[in-house]
């Protein structure tokens, strides 16, 4: 962690491209990376929820990360999500991430056999982080998915004692009181990456300086404008841009949410990431037409 730099701005949670057979389509990633590099996005969050990590094999996750690192070419940072219900698998993925050249690792909490206390969560993550001891580690907090709703501020303080490379959290929760407490710890010692695209303005107002989001992939200019407006204390302009984000999220919710709807939007903007793996059903031709109509109705393609 000698050259560690804190994250700022947008980190896109990337989709995992699939071909018509449902196999990982690595060939799309180079074009995808070029698109990311052409925007104000500062990094990518690979094989997270948006990347369907729980539907991928360990070998697939390794190949996807390797392709992203190679395609990024140091133009933006690559954060490897290594989370798994199996601690040994997470350790293997963390070790691989360090060897592959990732800039950081992150992990969601195990969600089948759940840790019931902060100490149990720390004990789960400590060996994972030792497997990539030179990389910064972010705890991916998403209680709506994991059912693990432990105090993140306490995890950061206590976890740092056993996990030297713990630097912060990807905070995908709408508990702004808890988020503020995390940001305020020890004179802003820890990074808090805001994780809810549709309320980014709220996270920035609490003091976050970076965010991880799936919709950053296809409307980066909207979020860049929110970041820049908030830096200038222009809340009215930031709010206007945030409403464009909200309108977009309202549309994708109609089509099954951020992963399914987001992949379809990526195809519409020219980066075909294919369908999701089951149990998320593929888009029909009729749905693509309806989606485009709904996006046209909110002037999405002019954002």
C-alpha positions in Angstrom: 0.0 0.0 0.0 3.0 2.3 -0.4 1.5 4.1 -3.4 -2.1 4.1 -2.1 -4.3 7.0 -3.2 -7.8 7.7 -1.9 -10.6 7.4 -4.4 -12.4 10.4 -5.6 -15.3 10.8 -8.0 -17.1 8.1 -9.9 -16.3 4.3 -9.9 -18.5 2.3 -12.3 -19.8 -1.0 -11.1 -19.3 -3.0 -14.3 -21.6 -5.5 -16.0 -20.2 -8.9 -16.9 -20.6 -9.4 -20.7 -22.2 -12.6 -21.8 -22.6 -14.2 -25.2 -25.8 -15.8 -26.6 -25.0 -19.1 -24.9 -24.6 -17.4 -21.5 -20.8 -17.8 -21.5 -18.6 -14.9 -20.3 -17.7 -12.7 -23.3 -14.3 -11.3 -22.5 -14.0 -9.8 -26.0 -16.4 -7.0 -25.1 -14.3 -5.7 -22.2 -11.7 -3.9 -24.3 -14.3 -1.8 -26.0 -16.1 -1.3 -22.6 -12.8 -0.1 -21.0 -12.2 2.4 -23.9 -15.7 3.8 -23.2 -15.0 4.1 -19.5 -11.7 5.8 -20.2 -13.4 8.4 -22.5 -15.6 9.5 -19.6 -14.8 11.3 -16.3 -15.1 7.9 -14.5 -12.1 7.3 -12.2 -12.3 3.5 -11.7 -14.3 0.3 -12.1 -15.7 -2.1 -9.5 -15.4 -5.5 -11.1 -17.5 -8.6 -10.4 -19.7 -7.0 -7.8 -23.5 -7.2 -7.6 -23.9 -5.5 -11.0 -21.3 -7.9 -12.4 -23.4 -10.9 -11.2 -20.6 -12.3 -9.0 -22.8 -14.8 -7.4 -23.6 -16.4 -10.8 -19.9 -16.7 -11.8 -17.4 -19.4 -11.1 -14.1 -18.6 -9.5 -12.2 -19.1 -12.7 -14.5 -16.8 -14.6 -14.1 -14.1 -12.0 -10.3 -14.4 -12.4 -10.4 -14.1 -16.1 -12.8 -11.1 -16.0 -10.5 -9.3 -13.6 -7.4 -10.0 -15.7 -9.1 -8.7 -18.8 -10.2 -5.5 -17.0 -6.7 -4.9 -15.6 -5.1 -5.4 -19.1 -7.8 -3.3 -20.8 -7.6 -0.5 -18.3 -3.9 0.0 -18.9 -3.6 2.3 -15.9 -6.2 4.7 -17.4 -8.4 4.2 -14.4 -8.4 2.2 -11.2 -9.6 -1.4 -11.0 -11.2 -2.6 -7.8 -11.7 -6.4 -7.6 -14.7 -7.6 -5.7 -13.6 -10.9 -4.1 -16.7 -11.6 -1.9 -18.0 -15.1 -1.4 -20.0 -17.1 1.1 -16.9 -19.3 1.1 -14.0 -17.7 3.0 -11.5 -19.9 1.1 -12.8 -18.8 -2.2 -12.6 -15.1 -1.2 -9.0 -15.7 0.0 -8.1 -17.3 -3.4 -9.7 -14.4 -5.3 -7.9 -11.8 -3.1 -4.6 -13.5 -3.7 -5.3 -13.6 -7.4 -6.3 -9.9 -7.5 -3.0 -8.8 -6.0 -1.0 -10.9 -8.5 -3.2 -9.8 -11.4 -2.5 -6.1 -10.8 -5.7 -4.8 -9.3 -5.6 -1.5 -7.4 -7.8 -2.6 -4.5 -10.1 -5.3 -3.3 -13.5 -5.2 -1.8 -15.8 -7.8 -0.3 -19.4 -8.1 0.6 -20.4 -10.0 3.8 -21.3 -13.7 3.6 -25.0 -13.9 3.3 -25.9 -17.6 3.9 -24.3 -18.3 7.2 -24.3 -14.7 8.4 -21.9 -13.1 10.9 -24.0 -12.1 13.9 -21.5 -9.6 15.4 -18.9 -7.2 14.3 -16.1 -9.4 15.7 -17.4 -12.3 13.6 -17.4 -10.2 10.5 -13.8 -9.0 11.2 -12.7 -12.6 11.8 -14.2 -13.6 8.4 -12.5 -10.8 6.5 -9.0 -10.8 8.2 -7.6 -13.9 6.4 -9.1 -12.6 3.1 -7.3 -9.3 3.5 -4.0 -11.0 4.5 -4.2 -12.8 1.1 -3.8 -9.4 -0.6 -2.0 -7.5 2.1 -0.5 -4.9 -0.3 -3.9 -3.9 -1.6 -6.4 -1.5 0.0 -9.6 -3.2 1.3 -13.1 -1.8 1.2 -15.9 -3.5 3.1 -18.9 -3.7 0.8 -21.9 -2.9 3.0 -25.2 -3.9 1.4 -27.6 -5.1 4.1 -30.6 -5.2 1.7 -28.8 -8.1 -0.1 -26.9 -9.8 2.6 -29.2 -9.3 5.6 -26.0 -8.4 7.6 -26.8 -5.0 9.2 -24.0 -4.5 11.7 -22.7 -1.1 12.7 -20.2 -0.1 10.0 -18.5 2.6 12.1 -17.6 0.1 14.7 -16.4 -2.4 12.1 -14.1 0.2 10.7 -12.6 1.1 14.0 -12.3 -2.4 15.4 -11.5 -4.0 12.0 -8.5 -1.7 11.4 -6.8 -3.3 14.4 -6.8 -6.7 12.8 -6.9 -5.7 9.1 -4.1 -3.1 8.4 -5.2 -2.7 4.8 -8.8 -1.8 5.7 -9.3 1.7 4.2 -13.0 2.2 4.1 -16.4 1.0 3.0 -18.6 0.8 -0.1 -21.7 2.1 1.7 -24.8 0.8 -0.2 -27.4 1.7 2.4 -29.7 4.7 2.9 -28.9 5.1 6.6 -27.3 8.5 6.2 -26.8 8.9 10.0 -24.6 5.8 10.0 -22.9 7.0 6.8 -22.1 10.3 8.4 -20.7 8.6 11.5 -18.4 6.5 9.3 -17.2 9.6 7.4 -16.6 11.5 10.7 -14.4 8.8 12.3 -11.0 9.9 13.4 -10.9 13.1 11.3 -12.1 11.4 8.1 -9.6 8.5 8.4 -11.8 6.1 6.4 -13.1 6.4 2.8 -16.8 6.0 2.5 -17.8 5.3 -1.1 -21.5 6.2 -1.6 -23.4 3.3 -3.1 -26.9 4.5 -4.0 -26.9 6.2 -7.4 -30.3 7.8 -7.0 -29.4 9.6 -3.8 -25.8 10.5 -4.5 -26.5 14.1 -3.7 -27.3 13.1 -0.1 -24.1 11.1 0.3 -22.0 14.0 -1.0 -23.8 16.4 1.4 -22.7 14.1 4.2 -19.1 14.4 3.1 -18.5 11.5 0.7 -16.1 12.3 -2.1 -16.5 9.1 -4.2 -19.3 6.8 -5.3 -19.7 3.4 -6.8 -22.7 2.9 -9.1 -24.1 0.8 -12.0 -25.8 3.7 -13.7 -22.5 5.6 -13.9 -21.8 3.2 -16.8 -24.3 4.9 -19.2 -25.0 8.4 -17.8 -21.6 9.4 -16.5 -22.1 13.0 -17.4 -25.1 13.2 -15.1 -23.1 12.1 -12.1 -20.1 14.1 -13.0 -22.3 17.2 -13.0 -23.6 16.2 -9.6 -20.1 15.9 -8.2 -18.9 19.2 -9.7 -22.1 21.1 -8.7 -21.7 19.9 -5.1 -18.1 20.9 -5.0 -19.2 24.4 -5.9 -22.0 24.3 -3.3 -24.5 24.7 -6.2 -27.2 22.4 -4.7 -30.0 23.5 -7.0 -28.0 22.5 -10.1 -27.0 19.2 -8.4 -30.6 18.5 -7.6 -31.7 19.1 -11.2 -29.1 16.5 -12.3 -30.0 14.1 -9.6 -33.6 14.1 -10.9 -32.3 12.9 -14.2 -30.7 10.0 -12.4 -33.9 9.3 -10.5 -35.9 9.3 -13.7 -33.5 6.8 -15.2 -33.6 4.5 -12.1 -37.4 4.6 -12.2 -37.3 3.3 -15.8 -34.8 0.4 -15.1 -36.9 -0.7 -12.0 -39.8 -1.3 -14.5 -37.5 -3.8 -16.3 -36.2 -5.8 -13.4 -33.8 -3.5 -11.8 -30.2 -2.3 -12.2 -28.6 -5.5 -13.5 -31.2 -6.6 -16.0 -32.3 -3.1 -17.1 -28.8 -1.8 -17.0 -27.4 -4.5 -19.3 -30.2 -3.7 -21.8 -29.3 0.0 -21.7 -25.6 -0.8 -22.3 -26.7 -2.6 -25.5 -28.7 0.5 -26.5 -25.6 2.8 -26.1 -23.5 0.4 -28.2 -21.8 -1.9 -25.7 -23.6 -5.2 -25.9 -23.1 -7.0 -22.6 -25.7 -9.7 -23.5 -28.2 -11.1 -21.1 -28.0 -11.9 -17.5 -27.6 -15.4 -16.2 -30.6 -17.2 -14.8 -32.6 -16.8 -12.7 -32.6 -13.3 -14.3 -34.5 -13.8 -17.5 -33.3 -12.3 -20.8 -34.8 -9.3 -22.5 -37.3 -9.9 -25.4 -37.2 -7.8 -28.5 -40.5 -6.2 -27.5 -39.0 -5.2 -24.1 -36.1 -3.5 -25.8 -38.5 -1.5 -27.9 -40.5 -0.5 -24.8 -37.4 0.3 -22.9 -36.1 2.6 -25.7 -39.5 4.3 -25.7 -39.5 4.9 -22.0 -35.9 6.3 -22.2 -36.9 8.6 -25.0 -39.8 9.9 -22.9 -37.3 11.2 -20.3 -34.9 12.5 -22.9 -32.3 9.9 -21.7 -30.3 10.0 -24.9 -29.8 13.8 -24.5 -28.4 13.6 -20.9 
